[in-house]
Amino acid sequence: MVEFALAPTRPRNGANPPEIRDGSVVRAVFLDIDDTLVDFTTASRAALTAMIGRSDMWSLWERITDEYVARVVTGELDYPTMHRRRTAAFLEAIGVAVDEADAARFERRRAAGMRARFRLFDDVLPCLTRLRANGLRIAAVTNASGTHQRAKLEELGLSPYIDHVAIAGEVGAAKPDPLIFYSACAAVDCEPHEAMHVGDRLRTDAVGARKAGLRGVWLNRSGARATVPEGVTEIGSLAELADQVEYAIAGTVVPTPR
Ligand SMILES: [Mg+2]
């Protein structure tokens, strides 16, 4: 006779226990790319610091970048134009007078410096290996430029693990719009409730996915304090994600050794 026990859980706090033990099937895991798989912020910040010789302008850079990315999401700008204009606006904001050609040159050098610094987080390959071993389909779901993201996945050795890449600019909808999640579900042949989406942005990734009917998982690597809405799971690492997926596959019970 096999004895069964409730699967162990590893809640990060009492208010937000994992909601994975409902016995439903998980067929696919979707992952955001930047700051979920790839340490984008460290690379981008270091490249900017190297270019301007100071490290105190990062929050300004992020704010201006967010403004320009929003204009890509609305369809007002394409990515190459956005990158050039964003960088020109940033240089102007820090008092550097440049013409369009100077800004484009700065942006090329900055982007090259950033790409050379891209690294995977240590928990990425072990997690993807475990997901694969459990037969799950894996998709990357990103709001950033398709050309850049596909090159990044290839250069960092992630392509063999990923069945599909959903790119906002190609789908015509950006996270948290449910359409981008539905397009990924269609591509890997699963229903929304059979998929889980994991990302570092609580609203854009986890809450957006949850509202689309997927399992929404917030990857909070820094341990930031935030109110996590009901139905969204918070994890601190991708090792926790692999644990939870394995519990989900096992259903509500797992065999325990006699
Ligand atoms: Mg991200």
Boltz pocket constraint, residues with backbone or C-beta under 6 A from the ligand:
constraints:
  - pocket:
      binder: B
      contacts: [[A, 32], [A, 33], [A, 34], [A, 35], [A, 36], [A, 199], [A, 200], [A, 201]]
      max_distance: 6.0
